[in-house]
Amino acid sequence: MNNIKVKIDDLFDELEQSKLYNDYVKVLNQLKNDKEINDLINEIKRLQKILANNKDSVVEKKLDELYSKLKSFPVYQSYLNIKEDLNDELYEIKEAFEKYFHLLLEL
């Protein structure tokens, strides 16, 4: 069992050293350091809370406008693309683990 843990740790070490993961960390840090984007995200969250409690077409319209503005930032677009790629890779890893453990338990 210890051997499996070592291999899993090695896999995640390899993932953390990958270009994809490092690109993700880099773009995430860029987002965190961008005051305009953070203010926009905070305003979106605030309006989402308002909208969750009552349906207001004015708030919905404002929220749509803020989403459009957020999506216009190239760094945010990069974040979305890289995040999707990273999620796909993590999903593949999860599937491989599930398949491996399923086969292991069938023996």
N, C-alpha and C positions, 0 to 999 in steps of 0.2 A: 504494500500500500504506500509505503514511503517513496518508492520508485515512481509511482504515479504522481504524487505531489511534486516531486522534483521535476518531472517532465512538464507538468502544468505550469510550474513556476518558470521554467525555461521558456515555455511558449509565450507567457505574458511578458517576460523580459525581452524576448525577440519582438513582440508586438510594440512594446514601448520604445524600441530602438528603430522601428520602421519609419520610413519617410512619411507615410500616411499619418501615423500617430503624431509625429513631430510637427507636421504641417497643421494638424488639428490643434495642438497645443499653442502653436504660434498664432494662428488666426483667432483662437479663443482669447489669448492674451491681448491681441489687438482690439478685440471687441470690448473686453473689460476695461481697457484704458481709453476708450472713446466716450467722452462725456455726452456728446450729442446722441449717440446710439443708446447709451444707458438711460438717459433721460426719456428717450422715445419708448424704450422697452418698459420702463416704469410707468409711463403714462398709459401704455397699452394694457398693462396688468391692472391698473386702477380702473380703467374703463371696462375691462372684462368683468371685474367684480361688480361694478354697477349694473352691467348688462345681465349678469347672472341673477340678480335680484328682481329686475323688472325689464321687460322688453321695451326698449325705447329706440325708435327709428333714427332719432338724431344722434344718439350715442353709437348706434350701429354704423351710421355713416361716418362719423368721426373715427371710429375704430378702423374701418376699411381704409380711410385716408392715411391713418398712421401706419397701418400694415404696408400700404403701397410705398410710403416714404421709407420705411425700414428696408423694404426689399430693394430700394434704389441704391443702397450703399453697396459698393463692390465688395467690401470686406464682409458684409453680412451674407451676400450671395456666396462668397467663397466658403464661409462658415457652413452654410446649409449644404453645399455640395460635398465638402470634406466630411461633415458629420454623417451624411447619408452613406458615403463610401465606407467610413469607419464602422457604422452600424451594420452594413452589409457584411463586412469582414468578421465582425463579432458574431453575427448570426451564423455565418458559416462555421466558425469555431464551435459555437454552441451545438449546432447540428452534428458536427463530428464527434463531440463529446457524448451527446445523447446516443448516437449510433454505437460508439465504442462501448459505453456502459451497458447498453441494451444487449449487445452481443456478449459481453462479459457475464451478464446475469443469466443468459440463456444456457451457459455451459453447465 
